[in-house]
Amino acid sequence: MSIRVLGKGRRERTLPLWKPAAAALRAWLAIRGQVATPEVFVNARGEPLSRWGFAYLLRQHAATAARKQPGLAKKRVSPHVLRHTCAMVVLQATGDIRKVSLWLGHATLTTTEVYTRGDPTEKLDAMEAIVPPHLRRGVFQPTDKLIELLRRTS
C-alpha cells in the first residue's frame, strides 16, 4: 500500500506504507466517515487539514504527553522535527542518502546532505577513515612495557 503526498510547490510523490501504518490508516478511514474531500485528514469543518492545523494538533498532543512525561516539555516538537527524525531513521536503516532524498521529495541530493551532518554514526565513520590505524577504536591492549612501568610505580 502507498499514499500520494502533495508537498511544497505542489510537488507530488508516492510513498510506501509499512503494514502497521497501512492497517492504522484503514482503521482511521473506517471511523472517520464520509467527507467531501479526497484528503485523508480533515479539520473540524471537514476541510483538508493544513500545515498550520497539523502543527496546532501536534502542539496540543505534545502538551498532553508532557503532562505524563515531564521530560517532553523541554523538547522541541514540530512537524519539521518529525520530518527530520523520520529522515534520520531512514538514513540509519538504509545508509543510503538517495533513499532519504526520495522519501523527503528533495529535488537534489545537495538538499538532503544536511542529514548526513546530523548523523553521529556517519561522523564516527568519517573520523575512523582518517584516524591512523594505531589510534582507531577497539579494545585497548597495554604493552608489556607499560604493565611493568605501572607495577613499579604502584
C-alpha positions, 0 to 999 in steps of 0.5 A: 500500500502507498499514499500520494503526498502533495508537498511544497510547490505542489510537488507530488510523490508516492510513498510506501506504507509499512503494514502497521501504518497501512492497517492504522490508516484503514482503521482511521478511514473506517471511523472517520466517515464520509467527507467531501474531500479526497484528503485523508485528514480533515479539520473540524469543518471537514476541510483538508487539514493544513500545515498550520492545523497539523502543527496546532494538533501536534502542539496540543498532543505534545502538551498532553504527553508532557503532562505524563512525561515531564521530560517532553516539555523541554523538547522541541516538537514540530512537524519539521522535527518529525520530518527530520527524525523520520529522515534520520531513521531512514538514513540509519536503516538504509545508509543510503542518502538517495533513499532519504532524498526520495522519501523527503521529495528533495529535488537534489541530493545537495538538499538532503546532505544536511542529514548526513551532518546530523548523523553521529554514526556517519561522523564516527565513520568519517573520523575512523577513515582518517584516524591512523590505524594505531589510534582507531577504536577497539579494545585497548591492549597495554604493552608489556612495557607499560604493565611493568612501568605501572607495577613499579610505580604502584 
